[in-house]
Amino acid sequence: MAIESFKYDNVIVRNFTLATLFWGVVGMFVGLLAATQLFLPELNLGFGPTTFSRIRPLHTNAVIFAFVGNAIFAGVYYSLQRLCKARMYSDLLSKINFWGWQLIILSAALTFTNGITTSKEYAELEWPIDIAIAIIWVVFGWNMFGTIIKRRERHMYVAIWFYIATFITVALLHVVNSFELPVSLLKSYPLYAGVQDALVQWWYGHNAVAFFLTTPYLGLMYYYLPKAADRPVFSYRLSIIHFWSLIFIYIWAGPHHLLYTALPDWAQSLGTVFSLMLIAPSWGGMLNGLLTLRGAWDKVRDDPVLKFLIVAVTAYGMATFEGPMLAIKSVNAISHYTDWTIAHVHVGALGWNGFLTFGMLYWMVPRLYGTKLWSTRLAEYHFWIGFLGILAYAVPMWFAGITQSLMWKQFTPEGLFQYPNFLETVLQIVPMYVIRAAGGLLYLTGVVFGVVNLAKTARQGALIREEAAEAPALESRHPDKGQDSYKHRILERKPIVFLLVTTVVVAIGGLVEIVPTFLIKSNVPTISSVKPYTPLELEGRDVYVAEGCYNCHSQMVRPFRSETERYGEYSKAGEFVYDHPFQWGSKRTGPDLHRVGKKYPDAWHWNHMIDPITMSPGSIMPRYPWLAEQQVDPDGTPAKVRAMQKLGVPYPEGYDTLAVADMRQQAEVIITGLGDAGITADPQSKLVALIAYLQRLGTDIKVDTAAQGQ
Amino acid sequence: MIEEVLKSISGVEIFPIIGLFVFLAGFAMVTVATWRMKKSDVDYASRLPLDDGIVAATAETETGDERTGKGNN
């Protein structure tokens, strides 16, 4: 067999590494700012771009897609070339992948801070950027498959399967969740509404965790842990079984984000059952990683790389046990909407993703620069400070979540609320927010140590831009063909077939869970009294979405006595049929708002939004004074009505021509009422529109107390 | 109250049951297939990250200088 010479491209790996470090610091700093705002609300500055509800999605997107995303590309571009014994298929595609991804991240920073958002978690970017994401993702896949196809190593190592599964599933999730109708260049409405939108969103949202935060990192683990430990993975057989189990089961778990909501019961049960089943393949991966070091644990003592990797795998095991526990309905009844969810997320994000990233970088960067790590001691400091940071983050959040939930549910012996004021439950956990922020600061400090260490390492060495390698050319016919020792080996040689089989496996769960909600009408019973939003309410809803109110307020009263007593009638599926997008929320830093309509007078809402502490002393909610000055654009309202009509909302034909007049008439009523309370308001202000929307919430159905004989 | 909110739809339970059977069948097949693997094939595959190419003696660095020495793979 002829030996071929070629060169690995290390420049692209270096570029993605730099981006990982930069966005890691930025994303975590934004997270630290957001965490601090929860006990120092004056840090919101009364300015839109720095307000918690706009910067929280900036933080989540920065750490998931900018930090983790660039780390994935860095790790994949390094490992894939060496596992395939081939240079990346196209240097041009590599560059497009890199610069395209950074431009997408920049666009996120610009749009989110300016209130341009879809409000769908981890998919907040508006439609033009969604298209850009799809293009760049295709570029990445094209480059990856091109490399795999021209490989010199016929067998695809397990890491490559995870990369393939990541590519196709993220593509599927992104495309399906991004079906939206543009209204303008920077505004769209999703195709789905209410229950279906919630289900598609959390099918996407959970599988973004699965196939962006888990599967690519499992692939990276399967490469970098053996490399760092200098020994093969514990069980290749286990890796085959856990790979297929994981990618099949994970997809079904999405409804565990919607337990005790208006989602049909059968879908909720599926989410719970498959979440519990997921423990097995997840722990298969964890055990495979940990047992790789059997008989060599002494190496961990002296090697910070192994410390990071082993704690990462352990955190993965913790998070993938805690997650299924949280998916059990009786546990979820306590945990949902609380900081327990935040604790769970961050054990995974800081432990699994963060630590594995730095373990990988500490191993890889010295080799890119042909040198040794500048300071092993500094890396050890990073590890221990980061580890303490994870503990100081998660432990107070566990306490906060359980404390707040139990306070919500506490009744006196006389059957009244022990804590009738929601704000009491928030103030009780503020000290835990302080400790959490300290944990985040520790973690970020560790990251800064890492950045310094890696920068010094780069400076003491010299980048090996083109790393020469040699490998035998691939034979045209595999010597074992016709005598395959096992059938899976066939799949491991054929990347396109592997891709197709993977696609079928991941598609099954989504089809089973999502399609019936569209085809079977009784899933979402209609309620005749539920009507479309008026034009002013629609504009107000768009203000609610733009300002990110869903980040702190839910709109889903669960069928528990503690919720119906506090908020009103539990939320029914049919109430959300015109909600494009749904606004059920996933966290209650503030109270649920689904039944807030007509609870407080308009003047209360006006004063509350301008400065919350005037109506709720001690509140940590940010101020929104610009909403009284900024105006709704009435020129855009008819287009919004027409878009809603296209999406099936039953506005009368031609209503778009009456929408502006209707809007002004409703606004006049509100400002007359505000005037009676001594408030001079602009009828075209965003705040008047928002008040109209808030006053509509939950009022479509009325419980007739007289008919109930009360 | 919960029954009112969470309506069951007659016949829909067949789909997840089919899904479970599909999974169990696939799981069984994959388990049997991997059980029957030859040890030599397993060892070969698991060592792939450790044997990822013979690196040549020279490499071009960022400064353009030629550097000699073994690669790090």
Interface residues (C-beta under 8 A of the other chain):
Chain A: S5 Y8 S79 R82 L83 K85 E153 H155 Y157 V158 A159 Y222 Y223 P226 K227 D230 R231 P232 V233 Y236 R237 I240 I241 W244 S245 F248 I249 W252 A262 P264 D265 W266 Q268 L270 P366 R367 G370 A462 L463 I464 R465 E466 E467 A468 A469 E470 A471 S485 Y486 K487 H488 R489 E492 V505 I508 G509 V512 P516 I520 S522 N523 P525 P559 Y570 K572 A573
Chain B: M1 I2 V5 L6 K7 S8 I9 V12 E13 F15 P16 I18 G19 V22 F23 G26 F27 V30 T31 A33 T34 W35 R36 M37 K38 D41 V42 D43 Y44 A45 S46 R47 L48 P49 L50 D52 G53 I54 V55 A56 A57 T58 A59 E60 T61 E62 T63 D65 R67 G69 G71 N72 N73
